[in-house]
Amino acid sequence: MTNAALILATQLFERHPALDDPDIDEILVVESAARFEKLPYHQHKIVLLLAGLRQLVARLDADGRTVRVVRLDEELGFAAGVEHLVREHGIDGLAWMSATDRGVDERMRRLCERLGIRSKVYRDALFLTPAELADAWFAEHPTPIMEDFYRWQRRRTGILMHGERPAGGQWNFDHDNREPLPKGGLDVPPLPELEPDAITAAVIDEVAARFADHPGDARDFNLPVTPADARDWLRVFVAERLGDFGRYEDAMAADEPHLFHSVLTPMLNIGLVTVDEVLEAVLDAEDAPINSVEGFVRQVIGWREYMRGMYRAHPFLESVNELELERELEPWWYDLDGVPDDLPVPVRTVLERVHRHGYAHHIERLMVLGNWFLLSGYAPRSVNDWFLALFVDAYEWVMVPNVMGMSQYADGGLVGTKPYVSGGAYLQRMGRWWPNAQAAKDSPFTDAYWAFLERHEERLAENHRMARPLASMRKRRDG
């Protein structure tokens, strides 16, 4: 009998559980051409997944493992590729790590049943919280609040706790983490520059040629594709940017796409670096201020795990549309061909660098892009597809609750308790996008904000957190 384990491109752990399973004889890997064509994915995302997968295969080969691979140029879909390997190599039992995105595990089980082979599923190792624990918490909290979940995580794990009390005497330091960059500017350490090895260089060339019509340019790729490089990337963040991360967590700058953010989620969300490794490095940082450490930890054990829990607990989030928005994104969002001249400066700037890097930090995603999409009346599913395609760290489990709930308010307030919309004033305060405050006030962003409030006044009036903005809108309209 031959037992094999399938390793997915989103589960590139250095110590994948299959590698320590004495029952596993062979490793299976499928490079699915159809999967990369499902949406016009950013070339950097394809490079990250494909190079990461091939680097894993090279390491396994060097370790003497038997690895069976379906290559991209074989033009097989994911399920067809797995079936081909099973039949070709006489595999009797198949193991895999539970996938975070919905539907994958069920497809694999059905395939095993159809082929008449045994199946085995390892625990999803992308998260700190076991799925059953998270599911139980969400079952007990039908209207879950992220802060409650975060405090539960802190108490459960003991992270940043002194007995029953939070480190630093308070649960979060949000008040200290909302500063714009100083007017005189600030030196921002650059991200590490990585030199691609032969494997990654070949993937870059292949992606640039095969997916030339996809957003981005594979030749600008600069992310780790091995666990060792991902750990180095983490160490550089802790040494050079963690100290200022908290204070400027919400800041924006037209000429700084990354600021003090870690840019770890592309690697964290596919297992190249683990949650435990990230937490250990950040918690061991001796000189980092508590507001930076806590703010970063909250993103990792709070927000990220909360999004995964919401995704599992509330499948209906995939199809919600509370405000009944129907406008589809125009093609220029994907190819930059014909971007309107009147697109507000912050939206144009962030859009252009998303096309370059496949990345924007969380405030730019929420308060520039998501804000503009919502103000403009775009359909939430259309917005969700765009984020899935354009961002290197985007997968269904994190995008559905983030975009459909938090960003686009399509769930009516389950994930985020109010629409995260603003005019130019907030953006100007946090990023100085316009020459002065009056220019921000007169911008299309501000016009769109007031129009949105007026258009949805009846629905939003039921939300007590919208009372003040709606009162300002009525005063402006009627005054």
N, C-alpha and C positions, 0 to 999 in steps of 0.2 A: 504493500500500500504506500502511496505517495501523498504526503500532506504538504500543501503549499500555503503561503501567506501572501495576500495581495497588499502592497503598500501604495497608498494614494499620494498624489502630488501635493495634497494639503496636509500630509502627515509624515513629514520628513525628519522625524526624530532620530537623533544619533543612537539612542537606545530604544528603538521601536520594540514593543513587547514581543513581536514575532522573533526578534533576534535572540531572545533569551528563552524561547519556548523550545524545549527538547523534542517536541513532536513534529516540528517544522523541518521539512527536508529541502524545500526550494522557496525562493522568493519570486513573486510575479509583479511585473510593472507594466502598465499600459499607458502609452502616450496617445491620448485620444485626439485625433485631428478634429472630429466633430465637436468635441467639448470646447475647443478653442474657437470654433466658429459659431457657437450658439449665440453670442453677442459680439459686437466689434470690440473685443477686449483690447485694452492698451497694450502696446507691444512690450512694455516693461513687465507687465503682469505675466505675459506668456513666457518671456525670458526667465523670470524668477522661478516659475513653476517647472519649466522644462529643464533649465540648467540645474535647479535644485534636485530634480529627479535623476538626471544623468550623473550628477556628482555622487549621489547616493549609490547608484549602480556601480560606479567606479570604485567606491570604498568597499562595497560588498564583494566585488570581484577580487580586490586586493586582499580581502580577508579570507578568500577561498570559498565563498558562498556560491551556491548554484543559483543564478539569477536568469529568469526567462523574461524577455522583453518584447513587447509589441512597439515597434518604432513608429514615429509620426508618419513616415512615408509609406507605411503599409495601409494607411487610409481606413483604419477600422475604428468604429465607435467604441465607447468604453465597454459596454456589455458584450459586444461582439468580440472585442479584444480579449476579454477574460475568458469567454467561451472557447475561443481559438486556442489559448494557452492550455486550458484544462484538457481539451480533447487531444491536442498535439502531444502533450507530455504525460498523458495517462494519470491525471491527478484525481485522487479519490476523496480528498478532504480539503476544504478551503477555509482559511481563517482571514479575518480582516479587523481593523480597528473601527469601532462604531463611528460613523461619519456624523458631523454636527449638522450639516444641511439635511433637511427632511427628504425622505424618499430613497436615499442611497442604500441604507441597510435593507429596506424592504425589497428593493430591486435585486440585491445580492442574494437574499434568502430565496426569492422566487427562482433565480437562476440556478442556485444549488439544488432546489427541489426538482426543477425541470431536467437537470443533468444527472440527478440521482446520486449526488455526492454529499458528504457530511459538511456541516458548517460550524464555525466557531467565531465568536465576536469578542474582541478585547475592549476594555473600557476606553472611552474617548479621553485622551490624555492632554488635550489642548487647554484644559481648565483646571483651576484649583479645586473647584467644588464638584464632587461626584454628581452625576445627573440626577440620581434618585433623591439626594439631599436637596438639590435646587428645586426639583419638581415638588417635593413635599412642602417646601417653604412657600412656593407660589400657590399651591393648592390651599394653604392656610391664609393666604392674603389675596383675596379676589380683586382688590384695588391696590396693587402693590406700589409702594413708595420706595424710590431708589435709596433714600437716606436710611430707611428702616432696614432694607436689605444690606446695605453697607455696614451698619452697626452690628447686625447679626453676624456678618462675615468677620468683623474685627473680634467680636466676643468668641466666635466659634474657633478661630484660628489663633487668637492671642497676638496677632500682628498689631504693632503699635499700641499695645496695652500694658498698663502697669496694674496688675491685678484686675479689678473691675473698672478701673478708670482709664480713659484714653490718654495716650502719651501727649504731653504738652498741655493737658488740662481741658482740651476741647476736641470734639469729634472731627471737625473739619476747619480748615483755615481759608475758606473761600474769600473772606473779607480781605485777606492779605494777598490774594492771587488774582487781582483784577486791574493791575496797573498797566497803562500804556507804556511804550518805550519812552525814555526821556527825550526831551526836544533836541538836545544836542547829539542824539544818536548814541549808539552803544556798540562795542565790538562784539560780534556774534561769532563764536568759533564755527568754522565750516564743518560739514560732515566729512568723514574720512573719504579719501579717494582710493578706490579699489582698482587694481590692475587685473583684468580677467585672465584666467589661465586658458589653456588650449580648449578645454571642454566648453567653458562659458563663451569664449570668443566664437567658437563654431556655432553655438546656439544663437548668439547675437546675429551672426551672418544669416543663418537659416530663417530666423524670425523676420529680419528686415526684408528678406526676399519673398518669403511665403505669405506674410501678413502685411505686405506693404500698404494696403488700403486701410489698415487699422490705425487708430490714433497713436500718436507718439512716434519716437524714433528709437529703435532698439540700440542704436550705436551710442546713445546717451545713457545707457543703463549703468547704474552705480549703486548696487545693493549686494549684500552678502548672499551667497548661495550655498554655503556650507555652515554647519554648526560652529566650527572654529572661528570663521570670519564673523558670524553673528555674535558670538561671545566677545570678540574684539570690539565690534561696533558698540555693544552694550557697555564695555569698559570705558570707551572713549566718551560716551554720553555721560556716565557717572562722573568721570574726572573733569570734563570740560563744560557741561551744560546743565547738569542737574541742579547745581547751586542756584541758578537764576530761573530755572523752569517754573517754580511756583509763582514768583512775583509777576512774571510776564506770560503766564500760561494762556491768557486771553488776548494778549496783544497781537496786533497785525502790523505789517510793514510792506509797502509796495515792492521794495527791493530785497526782501528777505523771506524766501519761501518756507524756511524751516525754523528760524529763530532758535529757541532753546528746547524744542521738542526732540524726542528721542528717535523718531522714525523707526521704531521697533516693530510696529504692528504688521508690516509686510512679512517679517520673519516669524514673529510670535504666532500669527494666525495660520502658519503652515508647519509649525513645530521645529523650525531651525534653531530657535532659542525657546526655552520653556518658561512657564510662569514662575516656577521655583527658582530658576537661574536669575530671572529679572528681579524678583523680590529680594533674593539674597544679596545681589550686587547693590541695590538701592538702599536696603536697610543697613548694610555694612558701611555705607558712605559716611566717614567720620566727620567731615566738615560741612555737609549739606544741611541747610536750615530745615527745621521741622515743617514749615509750610510747603517747601518743595517736596520733601519726602512724603508727607501725608497726601499732598495733591496728586503726586504720581501714583502712590499706592491706591488711592481712591479710583483712579482710572483703571487700574489693573484688577483689583479684587472686588471693586464696587461696580463701576459702570460696565466694564466688559462682560463680567459674569452675569450682571443683571440683564444685559441685552440677550445673552444666550438663554437665560431663564425665561424671559418674556417670549422669545421666539418659540420655545418648547411649549410654554403654557397656553399661548394664545395664537393658534394657527390662523385664526380669522384675520390677523393683521396683514396677511398677504393680499387681501382683496378689499380692504376698507377704503371708503372715499366719502368721509363725513360732509365735506363741503361741496360735493358733486362737481368736481373740477374735471374738465374733459379735454383741455388743450394738450395736444401731443408736442413733444420737443421737436423743434425743427432740425433738419440735418446738420446745420452749422454747429450745433453743440458738439457733434461728433467729429467734424472735419475742419472746423474753423473757416469754411468757405462761405463768405457772405455774412460775417458777423455784423449786426446792425451798428451803424455809426453812433446811435444814441444809447447803446448799452452802457450802463453806469460804469465808471472807472473801476471800482473795486471788483465788479463782476467780470469785466473784461480781463483785468490783471490776473485774478485767481484762475479764471478759465484758461488763459494762455499757459500758466505754469502747471496746471493740472495736465494739460496736453504734453508739456515737456517732461514732468516728473512722475505723472500718475499719482500725485499726492497733493494734499493741502491739509493743514492742521485742523483740529476739531472746530475752532471758532469760525474759521473761513468756510468750512463745510456747512455749519449751521447758520451763521449770521450773514454770510455773503451769498453763497450759492443756494442753500436751502431756503433762506429768507426770500431771495429774488424769485425762485421757482414758485413759492407759495403766493407771493404778492402778484405774480404774473398769471396765476390761474392754471398752471400746468397740472395734468393728471398725475396723481401720486405714483401709479405703476410705471408711467413713462419716466418719471424722475428716478424711481428706484432702479430701473434698468440702466439708466445713464450712469448712476453711481457704481453699479455693479461692473459696468464695462470699463469705466475710466480710472478707477482707483485700484492700485496694486494690492491693497489689503482688504478688498471688498468681497464678501461672500454672503449668501442669503441670510445666514443666521444672525449676522450683525447688521446688515443693511435693512432688512425688513422692519425690525423695531426702531432702528435709528431714523430711517427715512420715512416710512409710512406713519410711524408714531411721533417721535420727537420732532423731526424736521418739518414734515408736511401736515401734521395735525389731522391726518386722515382717519385716525381712530377716535376723534372727538375728545381726547384728553386722558387716555389710559396711560400711555408712556410718559408724555409731557403734559403737565396740568394746564397749559395754555399754549396758544400759538406763539412760536418764537419768531416774531416779526418785529421789525423796527424801520424807522426812516434813516435818513443820512446822519442824524446827530450821534447815535450810538457808534456807527462805523467811523465817523470822524474822530470821536473821542478815543477810540481804541486803535485807530490806524492812520489818521490824518491823510485820508485819500484825496480830499479836495483842498484847494488853496487856503480856504478859511471856513469858518462855521456857517457863514451866510451861503456860500456856494453849496455846502452840504444840505442846508435847509431848502435850497432852490433846486436840488437835483431830482432827476426822475425817480430815484429811490424813495425820496420823501413823498413825492406825488403818488407813487404806487402804494405806499403805506397807508395814506389817508383814504385812497380809493378802496383798498382792501377792507378797511374797517367799516366803511360805509356800505360796501357791497354785502358784507356778511354780518351786519349789525344785529339782525334779529337772532341769528344763531349764537353769536358771541355774547349777547346780553345775558345769557344764562350762566356765564362763567364769571365768578366774582373777581378773578384776577384780571379781567379785562375791563372792569368798571372805570378805572381812571383813564386809560387810553380812549375808551368809547366816549367818555364825558368830554375829553379834549377834542375829539373828532366832531361831536355835536356842536360844541362851542364854536369851532372853526367854521363848520358848515352853516350854522344858523345865525352866527353872531354878527 
